[in-house]
Amino acid sequence: NDRLHILTSQGKYELLITMTDFSQKTRYALYDKFTIGDEKSKYRLHIGTYSGNAGDSLTGHQGRKFSTKDQDNDVYSGNCAAMFKGAWWYNACHASNLNGLYLSGKHSSYANGMNWKSWKGHKYSLRSTGMMIRRLK
């Protein structure tokens, strides 16, 4: 996260998130601004306006600190990272969880897979995802 902070503090960046389900359908979410805060801020997430065809499952995480099972920085009374088996900018807890468990599509457990709620909901784990940044001129 230190490298992401250094990189995104040296210019203007956008964030593209790509995702594929187990039927080979793809969707994307584009955010026209993207920065990560420094270690002191707990690598706080800052994103701009959404566009795309996946639905917006990241804006609800705007301004959140990065959480892991041993660094509980979410606003929930429990530990979202431990509960949902990932590390992410959890709020209380999530609409997206791209670092969750790799499960095979539909699953019975709640929200612990690689989820993008606005596209497939909390009980579907995506086959693949990607997060790419691009410097803007």
NORKANOR-V484623 format. One record per helix or strand of 2 or more residues. SS is the DSSP state (H for helix, E for strand). FROM is the first residue (numbers start at 1). LEN is the number of residues. If there is no record, write none. Layout:
BEGIN
ss = <SS,SS>
from = <FROM,FROM>
len = <LEN,LEN>
END
This chain:
BEGIN
ss = <H,E,E,E,H,E,E,H,E,H,E,E,E,H,E,E>
from = <2,12,26,34,39,45,50,59,67,80,96,105,115,117,124,128>
len = <7,9,6,3,3,3,3,3,2,4,2,2,2,4,2,9>
END
